[in-house]
Each structure stands twice: as C-alpha cells, then as structure tokens.
Amino acid sequence: MIREFFDGIRTLLRGFGTWRRRPGLMALGLVPGVIAAIVLLAGLIPLALSLGPISDMLTPFADGWIPAWRSALRAAVGIVVFVAALALASAVFSALALAIGDPFYQRIWRAVETDLGDAPATDGGGFWMAVGEGLRLVLLGILIALFVLLLGLVPLVGGFVAAVAGVVLSGRMLARELTGRAFDARDLSPADRAALFRGSRARVLGFGVATQLCFLIPGGAVAVMPAAVAGATTLARTMLQRTALQAVAPATPPPPAPGSSTAPLPPPPSSGATPAPLPPPPASGATPAPLLPPQAVPPQAAPPRPGPGPV
C-alpha cells in the first residue's frame, strides 16, 4: 500500500515531464490557473486578515478565561477556519480552472493520450459538462470544508486531525475530478469507475495528496495545474491497465433446467450436416399389421368372509 501511495506521487512528477516534451502547450495551461487564482485571492486575503475578529466571534465563552488559554484557543480556531477555507478554495480553484481552461486542458489531455498510444476517438465532454462538473466539485468542497471545521472543534487534537483530513479528502476529490475526462472519453459507466478506483485506492490517494499539497503552496496551484492534468491522464491509463473491467459486467444467468418452460431450443443442424432419413411409408397393397388384442385380466377372487368365533 505504501509503495502504491508513492507510485501515485511519482505519477504527478511524470506530469511535470510533459513540460519537456510540449512546453508551449503546457504554458497555455497556466492561463486559466492565473485567472482562477486571482479570483480566489480576492476572497482569501480578506479572510486571512479577518481571522482575529472571526475567532473572537466564534468563541465568546472564552472572554473570561486566562489570557494565555484564551489566545491559544482562538489561535487554534483561526487555524481551523483557514484550513477549512483552503479546502473549499482548492475545490473552487479546480472548478474555475477546469471550466475556464477546458479548451487548454483538453489539448493537454489529448497530447498525453497520443504520447501514450491508443488514444480514444472522442474527446469526452465539453464546456457545459465542465461547468456541471465544476458545480458538483464546489458542492463537495463545501461539504469537506464543513466537515473539517467541525472536526477542528475536537479538543486537543482537533487542529491537527482537521488539517490532515482536509488534505486527504481534498486530494481524493481532486484525483477523481482530474481523471474524469479520460473516463468520459471512454464512456465508462459509474460501476466501471468505481471498480477502477477500488483497484488503485492508494495510488489515487498518493496522486491526490501530492497535488493538494502543491496547491497549498503560494502560486503552486497555478504552476501545478497543467502537470496535474497530464499526470491524471497517465494515472487513468494506469488504472485501466491494472483493473479488469469485466469484473463489473453483469453475470450471465445460468441456463434453465431441461424440461422447463424457458428451456432453450436445440441448436439447428449445421449447413453441411445430413438430416436423419425418415422411415419409409407402407406400400399401397400391403396389409397393415393387426393390432394385438388386449390381454384379459383375470377377476380377483373375493376375500373369504370370517366365520363365527369359538363359543
């Protein structure tokens, strides 16, 4: 499992290798990330500057505490609030970047598929599908942010556990979203996708966690997004090679028992087979064989009647 996790991290690093092969195309992939980052920074910077008043508003019960304990509590609450905001910002950034940069990321995906060989014929989705997936991603990000915020309220270990949970859940969500284009192009059903993710849980988690940690670095989301798209394409191809999709196909029902109403008809004879000859009809002057008379059944004797008993 640990080896699979690090294989997922190496898959993201392979995405950075696309810069060496197609630098112009990867540079175009930076444009939507820059636009999405500007939009997010317009909300994150005021939030970071307002963490003190927000922490005071969330902890009015600590006004009478010792100053050292009150400051520690409100600092922890501020950290939890900002971590939850980052988890939501990661989802919003990915949604905005994928919607704005759909034509750019589609070209990156197609180039990586071509380099890997046996690329699918269709491109899988379009602008409106990207918008729909982006809205779904934002809703998932809100749920993750609320869960992280509630988890951070646990005494003592809440801040650490919330930070770890935020990175893990956001990374898993990013990995599933970034591999979606490759699966859409192959017209995979939800059951097929679930089977693929079950077969590569640790690898997908390693890729997603590495991507999410890079997104947390200032400016990292913009620089990493093109490589994440390329790495996710490679990850999807690896998942398809590792897991047989026939396992999720519906099982063939067993043949019905002979003599039942649903029993299949016998197969027709092959074209080259000679049918069995029919018996010849009787000659016109021949006398038909006489029927045997039924054998008479002898009558059964009546049982003797019992006599009078001894006096």
ZIQUI-V906371 format. One record per helix or strand of 3 or more residues. SS is the DSSP state (helix for helix, strand for strand). FROM is the first residue (numbers start at 1). TO is the last residue. If there is no record, write none. Layout:
{{SS FROM TO} {SS FROM TO}}
This chain:
{{helix 2 16} {helix 18 21} {helix 23 49} {helix 51 58} {helix 60 62} {helix 67 100} {helix 102 116} {helix 127 151} {helix 158 178} {helix 180 185} {helix 190 199} {helix 201 216} {helix 220 242} {helix 245 248}}
